[in-house]
Amino acid sequence: MKKIIASLLVLTALIFASCSGKAVYTAGTYTGEGQGHGGTIKVAVTVDSKAIKNIEVVKNPESDFTINAMKTILDRALKANSGDIDGVTGATETSTGLIAAIQGALAQAATGNAAAVSSTESAAAELKDDSADVVVIGAGGAGLSAAKAAAQAGAKVIVLEKMPFVGGNTNYATGGLNAAETAPQEALGIEDTIETFIDDTMKGGHNLNNPELVRVLAENSSETVNWLISLGADLTDVGRMGGASFNRCHRPAGGAAAGAHLVSVLDKAAESVADVRTDSRVTEITFDANGVTGVKVETADGSYSIAAKAVVLASGGFGADNDVVVQFKPELAGFGTTNAPGATGDAIELVKPLNVAMVDMEQIQTHPTVVPVKNKMITEAVRGNGAILINRDAKRFVSELETRDVVSEATLAQAGKTSFLMFDQGVRESLKAIESYAKAGLLTEAATIEELAAALDLDAATLAETFTTYNGYVASGADADFGRADMPRTLENGPFYAVEVGPAVHHTMGGVKINTEAQVIDNDGNIVAGLFAAGEVTGGVHGSNRLGGNALSDITTFGRIAGTQAAAFTK
Ligand code: MEZ
């Protein structure tokens, strides 16, 4: 109790000091701890007598995708010179733990009643209009790629992100990035071709795709991989995704999650050459008779305008907002989503005054292996590395490497409209991404298949027979039941694992119409001068069904093209 009273006194002193514009620390480095999602977060906070000089996260048990949320919180604490800051939407537990750790350290640093900078003082800056060659709307993978490419081409770039952190849906992407005829494929002896990549993508999208855009995607994919590697990305592990004829999904060594890794690489690359502003929502794209002229921006502190010669729209899709989803595909009412909270389709209204053409808006994809209610996507790479899908009769019911539309539909036809994704220790060891599912407590684990069946209330003899039959198919190289194209390993090394999964909204394939140079097209077929777009905000690349691994490919390749073209336009 004494400890609590003492903490409250320190906190009260800090609050008083902050309100009066005065607070003081005893210079030094102090540690604090807080409980995050994955365990205890520990920070070391260095202060001088007036201000926080540095915050270092010395123990971080959180998953990779929270890196950007943590960075945002550290930036906020440094800017505010205080631990009295807001958390980050979409990373609540990490925010709570990290903020508590910072507050704990600052409570020790506080001496009670002298002078320091208050949070309100440092935040009260005047908002001035600004200018840039290129403004990028959205700091997900597409926006960050565009920003880096535009700056590499010599443009002054400002990136505007409405969320408090960068990364968008790319933070959640896991399985990897599709590319053909790449150096990492060659190193692994994979004989893929650009033409097969094109054929697979067109087939997966039921030929609704714009073939010219698909060709650009495939022909530039290898160069994109080289570009990302040159920026520091690790894309050395190459695995299989549904609908692919070869292993072409590139990700970090050991099968670690690709998205958060690429965000951290691209963020560093973009921040070094562009002005990246979070908590900055674009409310209008301004234009005159000659084309776009800039944007209007809204922040918590007020609004301002940026004059720009070119604008790159990279604001993502609308899969996070079920109200918008059902406007275009009513049968998805009530479905969960894998999407980041910012994917709310802001571009739909933003481009209306510019008479921009929209294509394929009703083409919305569900991902078939998402944990119900928790909305946690289990990457397709788990199936790619060997996992099988089992229904409540303890039987397989589909080729696990079919495209997402086929696997989703087959799952919805099963009792309970979900299935169990099952694998063994061999699959777990082949893919680092699985560790985060184990850490999050999503996996049911059992020493034997019979024990796994008992834990899930399935018939043990049937499940054992299903595994035996499947292992026989792996040995013979032919799946006599469902014709699964690739069966990389038998499932016979315990422990065995299962997780219940079902379809949830994943990717909105429709969006603004672009040409091969990422220029935006209007309803009369004309180019909107100075307006470029890349990533999930666009339509046409994926047709009616996107292949797993083609989103990271799309955002980086078309992001690069949009940035380069936008910079060229400003010359
Ligand atoms: O491209 C994707 O959506 C993807 C690879 C998702 C995943 O299952 O990891």
Boltz pocket constraint, residues with backbone or C-beta under 6 A from the ligand:
constraints:
  - pocket:
      binder: B
      contacts: [[A, 172], [A, 173], [A, 174], [A, 175], [A, 176], [A, 241], [A, 377], [A, 378], [A, 379], [A, 380], [A, 381], [A, 547], [A, 548], [A, 549], [A, 550], [A, 551], [A, 552]]
      max_distance: 6.0
